[in-house]
Amino acid sequence: MGARRVTIYEVFRQERKGQAFQHAGSVEAADAEFAEVYAREQYGRRGESEALWLVPRDEIHAIEDWADEFDLKYRRVDGYSIKARLKEARERAAARAG
């Protein structure tokens, strides 16, 4: 008999209606149904959560590379040129497209 694949689910909880969801932790389960049971037991049995979100860890898309447009060079004392920045951005976009 083969080993059953276990999936890690990230759990996000909302403490009160209207508040933002925050990462609460993770649970390991064979499927989403068991993950829900584990998450309810771990993060909701004492009424500390209004709502829970479960997300399989492999479905999370991490964004780690930030575009240069967010580099706040305008705060530097040597100046900031919007025209030069636009030209650089257009060149990068053209290089990616072609």
Secondary structure in CASP SS format (residue, H / E / C, confidence):
PFRMAT SS
TARGET T0000
AUTHOR 0000-0000-0000
METHOD secondary structure of the structure
MODEL  1
M C 1.00
G C 1.00
A C 1.00
R C 1.00
R C 1.00
V C 1.00
T E 1.00
I E 1.00
Y E 1.00
E E 1.00
V E 1.00
F E 1.00
R E 1.00
Q E 1.00
E C 1.00
R C 1.00
K C 1.00
G C 1.00
Q C 1.00
A C 1.00
F C 1.00
Q E 1.00
H E 1.00
A E 1.00
G E 1.00
S E 1.00
V E 1.00
E E 1.00
A E 1.00
A C 1.00
D C 1.00
A H 1.00
E H 1.00
F H 1.00
A H 1.00
E H 1.00
V H 1.00
Y H 1.00
A H 1.00
R H 1.00
E H 1.00
Q H 1.00
Y H 1.00
G C 1.00
R C 1.00
R C 1.00
G C 1.00
E C 1.00
S C 1.00
E C 1.00
A E 1.00
L E 1.00
W E 1.00
L E 1.00
V E 1.00
P E 1.00
R H 1.00
D H 1.00
E H 1.00
I C 1.00
H C 1.00
A C 1.00
I C 1.00
E C 1.00
D C 1.00
W C 1.00
A C 1.00
D H 1.00
E H 1.00
F H 1.00
D C 1.00
L C 1.00
K H 1.00
Y H 1.00
R H 1.00
R C 1.00
V C 1.00
D C 1.00
G C 1.00
Y C 1.00
S C 1.00
I H 1.00
K H 1.00
A H 1.00
R H 1.00
L H 1.00
K H 1.00
E H 1.00
A H 1.00
R H 1.00
E H 1.00
R H 1.00
A H 1.00
A H 1.00
A H 1.00
R H 1.00
A H 1.00
G C 1.00
END
